[in-house]
Amino acid sequence: MFYLFISSLNSGHDATTSLLLISGADKEAKNSYQQTPLQVAVESGQLGTCQTLVGKGAQIENPSDTKTVLHLAAIYGHDTIARYLIQQGATVDRRDEKGKTALDLACENGKKEVARVLLDTYEWRNLMIPHDVIPLDKHREPVMMERTTPFRTLLKKFPDLASLVMDKCVERSKEDDDLTLCIAYDFSYIDDTYMSRVANEDEEGEQLIGYKCPYDEDNFKLIKDAQAYSSNYDRIYKNHPLKLMANAEKLSLLSHPLSMALLKYKWNRLGRVMYYSALTIYLIFVISLTEFVRHTKAPYNVANGETYYDSSFFEENETCPQIQIVKPDVIWKRIVQILAICQIGIEVFQLYQRKFAYLTNWENWIDCFIYSTALLTVYDFTECSSTSGVRLNWQWLLAALCIFFGWINLLFMVRKMPRFGIFVVMFVDIVKTFFRFFPVFVLFIIAFSSSFYVILQNRPEFSTIFLSPLKTTVMMIGEFEFTGVFHGDETLHSEKMFGPAHNAVACALFFFFCIIMTILLMNLLVGLAVDDIKGVQEKAELKRLAMQVDLVLQIEASIHIFITRMKKYPTNRYATFPAGKLHKSGLAAWWTNFRKRFGLNASSDSDMDMQIEYENEITTELRSTLKMQFNQLENLQQNIDVMYEKQIRLEALILNLAKELKIKNINVEDVDH
């Protein structure tokens, strides 16, 4: 019995194994580790021995085994043995004592080829079924846990195998007619926010399970007991498969027809309505605020008799009888007040829902600042403000900040639009690069501004240590004022140069400033900006898709309560029926193009284009691979021909040598060996 385990452990002993089995060796015997000869052969990677044992009737699976031979092949990475065992009827989706399948074990141990073999089987869907369980508390809220699914594991370990699974989730009808062509998408693996709620069998309460589909089999909509796996939608957003693809910068996965179809479905069904509604409302708000300020006189620019109205920083004047001013239209004020109050209510609601996660987003702080300062700007704190519309001085300063951040915030909202967002991304990258370079930049500014402060202190623009850096920075963009500085009126103290030495030092500093700051440093900044723009352009498609993912998922996260009640919105299957491409011209073609540019086109023509483009890419890749393999085969054939010629020459040489040595009965077959 011992010899059977020895022959199973070592290579090249297939015949020995066969003889031992014929001699009566027990093929189901177990060693001290409770392993059968087949398990030992699988661990050792002996395919021939495995074939011999299975051919002689060795059991591939035993109900009492915690790990099957297929599990062992997955752990040790023997893909050929795994393929053979599957062909012999091994259960692909059987789980071990820890609930892990062969695919889980292959991914856990980094055995990519075994995972590929498993996914090529007919039972691949059973391998992709998540088996996670999330308990619910007494309020039916899920316990904070990160969801782990087989597809997420593939995304992290083997992205190309994740693409293989996504290929299997896209099905085309066999009809060649464009009018009857159907493309079906299965979103079960890339959109797994929901799980099924069931009663806990062992304890009181309920739990969420992943192995039961949360969607109805007939209409593919959420069932009654479906629930999101976390009440924290920021966690869902960060852990969503699409977000994981974007974080890993996997363009091939984000541009896959399945991912594109899911993005389009979410965008068309809910995303575009919410986004363009929010954008329109905010645009009305910021325009109304701008119009209100535009029609309001500045407090320091209002005539008060023959002088100007003087409003100190915290002054509260009860009356201003001599101010003659036309009060701005109240409609702009009312629009700002209504929209600001509504938006503040939305922000408070988001704070209640998202809690600490809301405070970690700097965009939320900007929103709160804009709406609160807008209300403070339009509110009448004094009777004078109520009758004349003139703001207090501190209100006017708040208005300046509010308008600035209001329009900048609009820029960040436009950034989420795929059409224009790429340009905002370029700008943001340039700003980030500048701030990385800023410590070097500010040292040059301090060096020259301090010197100018010492030499040109009599001039107003260099009179203080705070004004000098500002003037020095302005000089970098070309505002030198060389004539005014070095050739001013000598009779005036503020324009006088004090002696030749003083003038020489000032000229030398100015010369070095022109060379270093204006030519070298500014060109360096331009070069860094060009490199950043080039880098963004090289990843433009990836950035565009990543922005689409962020936009769609953030919209879902912000209104998740309504989505949960809208059982018809989430779906795990989606089908398109491209009805052929009809030629359009004139106004119809322009309107179609406009809708596509701004993401308003809900037709399925783009699905057909996307699928055809993807299939063309796959075909081109296959052709290049086949061409490369054909060239390799040609090279191999040439090498074989050369070796054959050398072998013939060697045989002739040996025969001639044998004749010379008078060796008889030499066999040519012996020469081959």
C-alpha positions as CSV (number, residue, x, y, z in Angstrom):
1,M,0.0,0.0,0.0
2,F,2.9,2.3,0.8
3,Y,4.3,1.9,-2.7
4,L,1.1,3.2,-4.3
5,F,1.5,6.5,-2.5
6,I,5.2,6.7,-3.5
7,S,4.3,6.2,-7.2
8,S,1.5,8.8,-6.9
9,L,3.9,11.3,-5.4
10,N,6.7,11.0,-8.1
11,S,6.5,11.7,-11.8
12,G,7.1,9.1,-14.5
13,H,5.6,6.2,-12.5
14,D,2.3,5.8,-14.4
15,A,3.1,2.2,-15.4
16,T,4.2,1.4,-11.8
17,T,0.9,2.8,-10.5
18,S,-1.0,0.7,-13.0
19,L,0.9,-2.5,-12.0
20,L,0.3,-1.8,-8.3
21,L,-3.5,-1.4,-9.0
22,I,-3.5,-4.6,-11.0
23,S,-1.7,-6.4,-8.2
24,G,-4.6,-5.4,-5.9
25,A,-3.4,-2.2,-4.2
26,D,-6.3,-0.3,-2.6
27,K,-7.0,2.8,-4.7
28,E,-9.1,4.3,-1.9
29,A,-6.6,3.8,0.9
30,K,-5.6,6.8,3.1
31,N,-2.3,7.8,4.5
32,S,-1.6,9.3,7.9
33,Y,-2.8,12.7,6.5
34,Q,-6.1,11.1,5.5
35,Q,-5.3,11.5,1.8
36,T,-6.1,9.1,-1.0
37,P,-3.5,8.3,-3.7
38,L,-5.6,10.5,-6.1
39,Q,-5.3,13.4,-3.8
40,V,-1.6,12.9,-3.4
41,A,-1.2,12.7,-7.2
42,V,-3.2,15.9,-7.6
43,E,-1.1,17.8,-5.0
44,S,2.0,16.7,-6.8
45,G,0.7,17.7,-10.2
46,Q,1.0,14.1,-11.7
47,L,-1.5,14.2,-14.6
48,G,-0.6,10.7,-15.9
49,T,-0.9,9.2,-12.4
50,C,-4.3,10.9,-12.0
51,Q,-5.5,9.5,-15.3
52,T,-4.3,6.0,-14.3
53,L,-6.1,6.2,-11.0
54,V,-9.3,7.6,-12.4
55,G,-9.2,5.1,-15.2
56,K,-9.0,2.3,-12.7
57,G,-12.0,3.5,-10.8
58,A,-10.7,5.9,-8.1
59,Q,-13.4,8.1,-6.8
60,I,-13.1,11.7,-7.8
61,E,-15.3,13.0,-5.0
62,N,-16.2,11.6,-1.7
63,P,-19.1,13.1,0.3
64,S,-17.0,13.0,3.5
65,D,-14.1,15.0,2.0
66,T,-13.8,18.6,3.2
67,K,-11.7,19.4,0.2
68,T,-12.2,17.6,-3.2
69,V,-9.4,16.9,-5.6
70,L,-10.6,19.8,-7.7
71,H,-10.1,22.1,-4.7
72,L,-6.6,20.7,-4.4
73,A,-5.9,21.3,-8.1
74,A,-7.1,24.9,-7.6
75,I,-4.9,25.5,-4.5
76,Y,-1.7,24.1,-6.1
77,G,-2.4,25.6,-9.6
78,H,-2.6,22.5,-11.7
79,D,-4.8,23.7,-14.5
80,T,-4.4,20.6,-16.8
81,I,-5.4,18.3,-13.9
82,A,-8.4,20.6,-13.1
83,R,-9.5,20.4,-16.7
84,Y,-9.2,16.6,-16.7
85,L,-11.1,16.3,-13.4
86,I,-13.9,18.5,-14.8
87,Q,-14.1,16.3,-17.9
88,Q,-14.4,13.3,-15.7
89,G,-17.4,14.8,-13.8
90,A,-16.0,16.6,-10.9
91,T,-18.5,19.0,-9.3
92,V,-17.4,22.5,-10.2
93,D,-19.4,24.5,-7.6
94,R,-18.9,22.3,-4.6
95,R,-17.8,24.2,-1.5
96,D,-15.2,23.2,1.2
97,E,-15.6,23.3,4.9
98,K,-15.2,27.2,4.8
99,G,-17.8,27.7,2.1
100,K,-15.3,28.4,-0.6
101,T,-15.5,27.0,-4.2
102,A,-12.6,26.0,-6.4
103,L,-12.7,29.4,-8.0
104,D,-12.4,31.1,-4.6
105,L,-9.4,29.0,-3.7
106,A,-7.8,29.6,-7.1
107,C,-8.2,33.4,-6.7
108,E,-7.0,33.3,-3.1
109,N,-3.8,31.5,-4.1
110,G,-3.2,33.5,-7.3
111,K,-3.8,30.5,-9.7
112,K,-5.0,32.4,-12.7
113,E,-5.0,29.5,-15.2
114,V,-7.1,27.3,-13.0
115,A,-9.6,30.1,-12.5
116,R,-9.7,30.4,-16.3
117,V,-10.4,26.7,-16.7
118,L,-13.2,26.9,-14.1
119,L,-14.8,29.9,-15.8
120,D,-14.8,28.1,-19.2
121,T,-17.2,25.4,-17.8
122,Y,-21.0,25.4,-18.2
123,E,-21.4,25.8,-14.5
124,W,-19.5,29.1,-14.4
125,R,-22.7,31.0,-13.1
126,N,-22.8,28.7,-10.0
127,L,-19.2,29.7,-9.3
128,M,-20.1,33.4,-9.5
129,I,-23.0,33.2,-7.0
130,P,-22.0,35.2,-3.9
131,H,-22.3,33.2,-0.6
132,D,-21.9,36.1,1.8
133,V,-24.3,36.6,4.7
134,I,-24.9,40.0,6.4
135,P,-26.9,40.0,9.7
136,L,-29.5,42.7,10.4
137,D,-30.0,44.5,13.7
138,K,-33.3,45.0,15.5
139,H,-34.1,48.0,13.3
140,R,-33.6,45.9,10.2
141,E,-30.4,47.8,9.5
142,P,-27.4,45.8,8.0
143,V,-24.4,45.5,10.2
144,M,-21.4,47.5,8.8
145,M,-19.6,44.9,6.6
146,E,-17.7,45.1,3.3
147,R,-19.4,42.9,0.7
148,T,-17.1,40.4,-0.9
149,T,-18.3,38.6,-4.1
150,P,-16.5,36.3,-6.6
151,F,-16.7,39.1,-9.2
152,R,-15.1,41.6,-6.9
153,T,-12.3,39.1,-6.2
154,L,-11.7,38.7,-9.9
155,L,-11.6,42.5,-10.4
156,K,-8.9,42.8,-7.8
157,K,-6.9,39.6,-8.7
158,F,-7.5,38.9,-12.4
159,P,-9.1,41.7,-14.3
160,D,-8.9,39.9,-17.6
161,L,-10.9,37.0,-16.2
162,A,-13.4,39.6,-15.0
163,S,-13.7,40.7,-18.6
164,L,-14.3,37.1,-19.6
165,V,-17.2,36.9,-17.2
166,M,-18.6,40.2,-18.6
167,D,-18.4,38.8,-22.1
168,K,-20.6,35.9,-21.0
169,C,-23.1,38.4,-19.6
170,V,-23.8,39.9,-23.0
171,E,-25.9,37.8,-25.3
172,R,-27.0,38.6,-28.9
173,S,-29.9,37.0,-30.6
174,K,-29.1,34.8,-33.6
175,E,-31.2,36.7,-36.1
176,D,-29.1,38.6,-38.6
177,D,-31.9,41.1,-39.4
178,D,-31.4,44.5,-37.8
179,L,-35.1,44.8,-37.1
180,T,-35.2,41.7,-35.0
181,L,-31.8,41.9,-33.4
182,C,-31.8,41.9,-29.6
183,I,-28.9,42.4,-27.2
184,A,-29.4,41.2,-23.6
185,Y,-27.3,42.3,-20.7
186,D,-27.0,40.7,-17.3
187,F,-26.1,43.2,-14.6
188,S,-26.1,40.7,-11.7
189,Y,-22.4,40.8,-11.1
190,I,-21.5,44.4,-11.8
191,D,-24.5,45.9,-9.9
192,D,-25.0,43.9,-6.7
193,T,-26.2,46.5,-4.3
194,Y,-29.2,44.5,-3.2
195,M,-29.5,41.2,-1.3
196,S,-32.4,39.0,-0.2
197,R,-33.8,39.4,3.3
198,V,-34.7,36.1,5.0
199,A,-35.3,34.9,8.6
200,N,-32.3,33.8,10.6
201,E,-32.5,30.0,11.0
202,D,-30.3,29.7,14.1
203,E,-31.1,32.8,15.9
204,E,-33.9,35.4,16.2
205,G,-34.0,38.2,13.7
206,E,-33.3,38.4,10.0
207,Q,-30.2,38.4,7.7
208,L,-29.3,39.3,4.2
209,I,-28.1,36.4,2.0
210,G,-26.2,36.6,-1.3
211,Y,-27.0,33.2,-2.8
212,K,-30.7,34.1,-3.3
213,C,-31.4,36.4,-6.2
214,P,-33.1,39.6,-5.1
215,Y,-34.8,40.1,-8.4
216,D,-38.0,38.6,-9.8
217,E,-37.4,35.9,-12.4
218,D,-40.2,37.1,-14.6
219,N,-39.9,40.9,-14.8
220,F,-36.3,41.2,-13.4
221,K,-37.3,43.8,-10.8
222,L,-36.6,43.9,-7.1
223,I,-38.6,41.5,-5.0
224,K,-40.4,42.7,-1.9
225,D,-37.7,41.4,0.5
226,A,-34.8,42.9,-1.4
227,Q,-32.7,45.3,0.6
228,A,-29.4,47.1,0.1
229,Y,-26.5,45.4,1.8
230,S,-25.6,48.6,3.7
231,S,-27.5,51.6,4.9
232,N,-24.4,53.8,4.3
233,Y,-24.6,54.5,0.6
234,D,-21.2,56.2,0.6
235,R,-19.9,52.7,1.5
236,I,-21.9,51.2,-1.4
237,Y,-20.6,53.9,-3.7
238,K,-17.0,53.3,-2.9
239,N,-17.4,49.5,-3.0
240,H,-19.4,49.4,-6.2
241,P,-17.8,47.2,-9.0
242,L,-17.9,50.1,-11.4
243,K,-16.1,52.3,-8.9
244,L,-13.5,49.6,-8.3
245,M,-12.9,49.5,-12.1
246,A,-12.4,53.2,-12.2
247,N,-10.1,53.2,-9.2
248,A,-8.0,50.5,-10.7
249,E,-8.0,52.5,-14.1
250,K,-9.2,49.4,-16.0
251,L,-10.3,51.0,-19.3
252,S,-11.0,47.7,-20.9
253,L,-13.5,46.9,-18.2
254,L,-15.1,50.4,-18.0
255,S,-15.5,50.5,-21.8
256,H,-16.9,47.0,-22.0
257,P,-20.4,46.9,-23.5
258,L,-21.8,45.5,-20.2
259,S,-20.5,48.4,-18.2
260,M,-21.5,50.9,-20.8
261,A,-25.0,49.4,-20.9
262,L,-25.4,49.7,-17.1
263,L,-24.2,53.3,-17.1
264,K,-26.6,54.1,-19.9
265,Y,-29.5,52.4,-18.2
266,K,-28.9,54.2,-14.9
267,W,-28.4,57.5,-16.7
268,N,-31.4,57.3,-18.9
269,R,-33.8,56.0,-16.2
270,L,-32.9,58.4,-13.4
271,G,-29.5,60.0,-13.7
272,R,-30.0,62.6,-16.4
273,V,-33.3,63.8,-15.0
274,M,-31.8,64.4,-11.5
275,Y,-28.6,65.9,-12.9
276,Y,-30.1,68.3,-15.3
277,S,-32.8,69.3,-12.9
278,A,-30.2,70.1,-10.2
279,L,-28.0,71.9,-12.7
280,T,-31.0,74.0,-14.0
281,I,-32.1,74.9,-10.4
282,Y,-28.6,75.9,-9.4
283,L,-28.1,77.9,-12.6
284,I,-31.3,79.8,-11.8
285,F,-30.0,80.4,-8.3
286,V,-26.6,81.7,-9.2
287,I,-28.0,83.9,-12.0
288,S,-30.6,85.4,-9.7
289,L,-27.9,86.1,-7.0
290,T,-25.7,87.8,-9.7
291,E,-28.6,89.9,-10.9
292,F,-29.5,90.9,-7.4
293,V,-26.0,92.2,-6.8
294,R,-25.8,93.8,-10.2
295,H,-28.8,95.9,-9.5
296,T,-27.7,96.8,-6.0
297,K,-25.4,99.8,-5.4
298,A,-22.2,99.3,-3.4
299,P,-22.5,100.9,0.1
300,Y,-19.4,103.0,-0.6
301,N,-20.7,104.2,-4.0
302,V,-24.1,105.6,-3.0
303,A,-24.6,109.4,-3.0
304,N,-25.7,110.9,0.3
305,G,-26.3,114.5,-0.6
306,E,-23.1,115.9,-1.9
307,T,-21.0,113.1,-0.3
308,Y,-21.0,109.3,-0.4
309,Y,-22.8,107.1,2.1
310,D,-20.3,105.8,4.6
311,S,-21.2,102.4,5.9
312,S,-18.8,101.1,8.5
313,F,-18.2,97.4,8.9
314,F,-20.8,96.7,11.6
315,E,-22.8,100.0,11.3
316,E,-26.5,99.7,11.6
317,N,-28.1,102.9,10.4
318,E,-31.8,103.1,11.1
319,T,-32.6,105.7,8.5
320,C,-31.0,107.2,5.4
321,P,-33.4,109.9,4.3
322,Q,-31.0,111.6,1.8
323,I,-30.1,108.5,-0.1
324,Q,-31.7,108.6,-3.6
325,I,-31.6,105.2,-5.1
326,V,-33.8,102.9,-7.1
327,K,-34.4,99.7,-5.1
328,P,-33.6,96.5,-7.1
329,D,-36.5,94.3,-8.3
330,V,-37.7,92.1,-5.5
331,I,-38.1,89.0,-7.7
332,W,-34.4,88.3,-7.7
333,K,-34.3,88.5,-3.9
334,R,-37.3,86.1,-3.6
335,I,-35.8,83.6,-6.0
336,V,-32.5,83.6,-4.1
337,Q,-34.3,83.2,-0.7
338,I,-36.6,80.4,-1.8
339,L,-33.9,78.4,-3.6
340,A,-31.3,78.9,-0.8
341,I,-33.7,77.8,1.9
342,C,-34.7,74.7,-0.1
343,Q,-31.1,73.8,-0.8
344,I,-30.1,74.2,2.9
345,G,-33.0,71.8,3.7
346,I,-31.5,69.3,1.2
347,E,-28.1,69.7,2.8
348,V,-29.5,69.1,6.3
349,F,-31.3,66.0,5.0
350,Q,-28.0,64.7,3.5
351,L,-26.2,65.4,6.7
352,Y,-28.8,63.4,8.6
353,Q,-28.5,60.5,6.1
354,R,-24.8,60.4,5.5
355,K,-23.6,61.7,8.9
356,F,-19.9,61.9,9.2
357,A,-19.3,61.0,5.6
358,Y,-21.1,64.2,4.6
359,L,-18.6,66.3,6.5
360,T,-15.6,64.7,4.8
361,N,-16.6,66.0,1.4
362,W,-15.3,69.5,0.8
363,E,-18.0,70.2,-1.9
364,N,-20.7,70.0,0.8
365,W,-18.9,72.7,2.8
366,I,-18.8,75.0,-0.3
367,D,-22.5,74.4,-0.9
368,C,-23.4,75.3,2.7
369,F,-21.2,78.4,2.6
370,I,-22.8,79.6,-0.7
371,Y,-26.4,79.2,0.4
372,S,-25.9,80.6,3.9
373,T,-24.0,83.6,2.7
374,A,-26.6,84.2,0.0
375,L,-29.3,84.4,2.6
376,L,-27.2,86.8,4.7
377,T,-26.6,88.9,1.6
378,V,-30.2,89.4,0.6
379,Y,-31.6,89.8,4.1
380,D,-32.5,93.4,5.2
381,F,-30.8,93.9,8.6
382,T,-31.7,97.6,8.7
383,E,-34.5,99.9,7.7
384,C,-32.2,101.6,5.3
385,S,-31.5,98.3,3.6
386,S,-35.2,97.6,3.4
387,T,-36.1,100.9,1.8
388,S,-33.1,101.5,-0.4
389,G,-31.7,98.1,-1.0
390,V,-28.2,99.2,0.1
391,R,-26.3,96.4,1.9
392,L,-24.2,96.8,4.9
393,N,-20.5,96.8,4.3
394,W,-20.0,93.2,5.7
395,Q,-22.9,92.0,3.6
396,W,-21.3,93.5,0.5
397,L,-18.1,91.6,1.2
398,L,-20.0,88.4,1.7
399,A,-21.7,89.0,-1.6
400,A,-18.4,89.2,-3.4
401,L,-17.3,85.8,-1.8
402,C,-20.7,84.2,-2.4
403,I,-20.7,85.1,-6.1
404,F,-17.2,83.9,-6.6
405,F,-17.7,80.5,-5.0
406,G,-21.1,80.3,-6.6
407,W,-19.8,80.4,-10.1
408,I,-16.8,78.2,-9.2
409,N,-19.2,75.6,-7.8
410,L,-21.1,75.7,-11.1
411,L,-17.8,74.8,-12.7
412,F,-17.5,71.7,-10.6
413,M,-21.0,70.7,-11.4
414,V,-20.2,71.1,-15.1
415,R,-17.1,68.9,-14.5
416,K,-19.4,65.9,-14.1
417,M,-20.7,66.3,-17.7
418,P,-18.7,63.9,-19.9
419,R,-18.7,66.5,-22.8
420,F,-17.0,69.3,-20.9
421,G,-15.7,67.6,-17.8
422,I,-12.4,66.6,-19.3
423,F,-11.4,70.3,-19.6
424,V,-12.1,70.9,-16.0
425,V,-10.1,67.8,-15.1
426,M,-7.2,69.3,-17.1
427,F,-7.5,72.6,-15.1
428,V,-7.6,70.7,-11.8
429,D,-4.5,68.7,-12.6
430,I,-2.7,71.9,-13.5
431,V,-3.7,73.5,-10.2
432,K,-2.4,70.4,-8.3
433,T,0.9,70.5,-10.2
434,F,1.2,74.2,-9.3
435,F,0.7,73.6,-5.6
436,R,3.3,70.9,-5.7
437,F,5.7,73.4,-7.3
438,F,4.4,76.2,-5.0
439,P,7.1,75.9,-2.2
440,V,9.9,76.5,-4.8
441,F,7.8,79.3,-6.4
442,V,7.2,81.1,-3.2
443,L,10.9,81.1,-2.2
444,F,11.7,83.0,-5.4
445,I,8.9,85.5,-4.7
446,I,10.1,86.1,-1.1
447,A,13.7,86.5,-2.3
448,F,13.0,89.2,-4.9
449,S,10.1,90.9,-3.1
450,S,12.3,91.3,0.0
451,S,15.1,92.8,-2.0
452,F,12.7,95.2,-3.8
453,Y,11.3,96.2,-0.5
454,V,14.7,97.2,0.8
455,I,15.8,99.0,-2.4
456,L,12.5,100.6,-3.5
457,Q,10.8,101.1,-0.2
458,N,10.1,104.8,-1.1
459,R,7.7,103.7,-3.9
460,P,4.0,103.0,-2.8
461,E,3.9,99.6,-4.4
462,F,6.9,98.4,-2.4
463,S,6.3,100.4,0.7
464,T,5.4,97.5,3.0
465,I,6.6,93.9,3.3
466,F,3.0,92.8,2.4
467,L,2.6,94.9,-0.8
468,S,6.0,94.0,-2.2
469,P,5.3,90.3,-2.8
470,L,2.0,91.2,-4.5
471,K,3.7,93.7,-6.8
472,T,6.5,91.2,-7.5
473,T,4.0,88.5,-8.4
474,V,2.2,90.9,-10.8
475,M,5.5,91.8,-12.4
476,M,5.9,88.1,-13.4
477,I,3.1,88.4,-15.9
478,G,4.7,91.4,-17.7
479,E,3.7,94.4,-15.7
480,F,7.2,95.7,-15.1
481,E,6.7,99.5,-15.3
482,F,10.5,99.8,-16.0
483,T,10.2,103.5,-17.0
484,G,8.2,104.5,-14.0
485,V,10.6,102.7,-11.6
486,F,14.0,103.7,-13.0
487,H,13.1,106.9,-14.9
488,G,10.6,108.6,-12.7
489,D,10.3,112.2,-11.6
490,E,13.5,112.8,-9.5
491,T,11.8,115.7,-7.7
492,L,9.3,113.4,-6.1
493,H,10.5,111.4,-3.1
494,S,8.3,108.4,-4.1
495,E,10.0,108.1,-7.6
496,K,13.6,109.1,-6.7
497,M,16.6,106.8,-6.9
498,F,19.2,107.6,-4.2
499,G,22.6,107.6,-5.9
500,P,24.4,105.6,-8.6
501,A,25.1,102.6,-6.3
502,H,21.5,102.4,-5.3
503,N,20.5,102.6,-9.0
504,A,23.0,99.9,-10.0
505,V,21.9,97.4,-7.3
506,A,18.2,98.0,-8.3
507,C,19.0,97.5,-12.0
508,A,20.9,94.3,-11.3
509,L,18.1,92.9,-9.2
510,F,15.6,93.8,-11.9
511,F,17.7,92.2,-14.6
512,F,18.0,88.9,-12.6
513,F,14.3,89.1,-11.9
514,C,13.5,89.3,-15.6
515,I,15.7,86.3,-16.4
516,I,14.8,84.0,-13.6
517,M,11.1,84.8,-12.9
518,T,9.8,85.9,-16.2
519,I,11.7,83.7,-18.6
520,L,12.9,80.6,-16.7
521,L,10.2,80.1,-14.0
522,M,7.2,81.0,-16.2
523,N,8.4,78.7,-19.0
524,L,8.9,76.0,-16.4
525,L,5.3,76.4,-15.3
526,V,4.1,76.3,-18.9
527,G,6.1,73.1,-19.5
528,L,4.6,71.5,-16.4
529,A,1.1,72.5,-17.5
530,V,1.7,71.0,-21.0
531,D,2.8,67.7,-19.6
532,D,-0.3,67.6,-17.3
533,I,-2.6,68.3,-20.3
534,K,-0.8,65.6,-22.3
535,G,-1.2,63.1,-19.5
536,V,-4.9,63.8,-19.2
537,Q,-5.4,63.6,-23.0
538,E,-3.7,60.2,-23.0
539,K,-6.2,59.0,-20.4
540,A,-9.1,61.1,-21.7
541,E,-11.4,58.1,-22.4
542,L,-10.6,56.6,-18.9
543,K,-11.3,59.9,-17.2
544,R,-14.5,60.4,-19.1
545,L,-15.9,57.0,-18.1
546,A,-14.7,57.4,-14.5
547,M,-16.6,60.7,-14.4
548,Q,-19.7,59.0,-15.7
549,V,-19.4,56.3,-13.0
550,D,-19.0,58.9,-10.3
551,L,-21.9,61.0,-11.5
552,V,-24.3,58.1,-11.8
553,L,-23.3,56.5,-8.5
554,Q,-23.3,59.8,-6.6
555,I,-26.8,60.5,-7.8
556,E,-28.0,57.1,-6.6
557,A,-26.3,57.7,-3.3
558,S,-28.0,61.0,-2.8
559,I,-31.5,59.7,-3.4
560,H,-31.1,56.1,-2.2
561,I,-34.2,56.3,0.0
562,F,-36.4,57.0,-3.1
563,I,-34.7,54.4,-5.1
564,T,-35.4,51.8,-2.5
565,R,-39.1,52.6,-2.7
566,M,-38.9,52.6,-6.6
567,K,-38.8,48.8,-6.9
568,K,-39.1,49.2,-10.7
569,Y,-35.9,51.2,-11.1
570,P,-33.2,48.7,-10.2
571,T,-32.9,45.7,-12.5
572,N,-30.5,42.9,-13.1
573,R,-31.3,42.4,-16.8
574,Y,-31.6,44.9,-19.7
575,A,-32.3,44.3,-23.4
576,T,-32.1,46.6,-26.3
577,F,-33.6,46.2,-29.8
578,P,-31.6,48.2,-32.3
579,A,-34.1,48.9,-35.1
580,G,-31.5,49.5,-37.8
581,K,-29.8,52.8,-38.5
582,L,-32.0,55.1,-40.5
583,H,-30.4,57.9,-42.4
584,K,-31.2,61.3,-41.0
585,S,-30.5,64.7,-42.4
586,G,-31.1,68.3,-41.7
587,L,-32.7,69.3,-38.5
588,A,-33.3,65.7,-37.4
589,A,-29.7,64.8,-37.7
590,W,-28.7,67.9,-35.8
591,W,-31.1,67.2,-33.0
592,T,-29.9,63.6,-32.7
593,N,-26.3,64.7,-32.6
594,F,-27.2,67.3,-29.9
595,R,-28.9,64.7,-27.7
596,K,-25.9,62.4,-28.0
597,R,-23.4,65.2,-27.1
598,F,-25.3,66.0,-23.8
599,G,-26.2,62.4,-22.9
600,L,-29.9,62.9,-23.7
601,N,-30.2,60.3,-26.4
602,A,-32.1,57.2,-25.2
603,S,-32.2,55.3,-28.4
604,S,-30.5,51.9,-28.7
605,D,-28.5,52.7,-31.8
606,S,-25.5,53.5,-29.6
607,D,-25.8,50.1,-28.0
608,M,-25.5,48.5,-31.4
609,D,-22.5,50.7,-32.3
610,M,-20.9,49.9,-28.9
611,Q,-21.4,46.1,-29.4
612,I,-20.1,46.2,-33.0
613,E,-17.1,48.3,-32.0
614,Y,-16.3,46.0,-29.2
615,E,-16.6,42.9,-31.4
616,N,-14.4,44.5,-34.0
617,E,-11.8,45.2,-31.4
618,I,-11.9,41.6,-30.2
619,T,-11.7,40.4,-33.9
620,T,-8.7,42.6,-34.5
621,E,-7.0,41.3,-31.4
622,L,-7.7,37.7,-32.3
623,R,-6.4,38.3,-35.8
624,S,-3.1,39.8,-34.5
625,T,-2.8,36.9,-32.0
626,L,-3.4,34.3,-34.7
627,K,-0.9,36.1,-37.0
628,M,1.7,36.1,-34.3
629,Q,1.1,32.4,-33.6
630,F,1.3,31.6,-37.3
631,N,4.7,33.3,-37.4
632,Q,5.9,31.4,-34.4
633,L,4.8,28.1,-36.0
634,E,6.7,29.0,-39.2
635,N,9.8,29.7,-37.1
636,L,9.3,26.4,-35.3
637,Q,8.9,24.6,-38.5
638,Q,12.1,26.1,-39.9
639,N,14.0,25.1,-36.7
640,I,12.6,21.5,-37.0
641,D,13.8,21.4,-40.7
642,V,17.3,22.6,-39.7
643,M,17.4,20.0,-36.9
644,Y,16.3,17.3,-39.2
645,E,19.0,18.1,-41.7
646,K,21.6,18.1,-38.9
647,Q,20.3,14.8,-37.8
648,I,20.7,13.3,-41.2
649,R,24.2,14.6,-41.5
650,L,25.0,13.2,-38.1
651,E,23.6,9.8,-39.0
652,A,25.7,9.7,-42.2
653,L,28.8,10.7,-40.2
654,I,28.2,8.0,-37.7
655,L,27.7,5.4,-40.4
656,N,30.9,6.5,-42.2
657,L,32.7,6.3,-38.9
658,A,31.4,2.8,-38.2
659,K,32.6,1.7,-41.6
660,E,36.1,3.1,-40.9
661,L,36.1,1.3,-37.5
662,K,34.6,-1.8,-39.1
663,I,31.7,-1.9,-36.8
664,K,29.0,-4.3,-38.0
665,N,25.3,-4.6,-37.3
666,I,24.9,-0.9,-36.4
667,N,21.2,0.1,-36.2
668,V,20.2,3.5,-37.4
669,E,17.4,3.6,-34.8
670,D,20.1,3.2,-32.1
671,V,21.7,6.3,-33.5
672,D,18.5,8.3,-32.9
673,H,18.6,7.4,-29.3
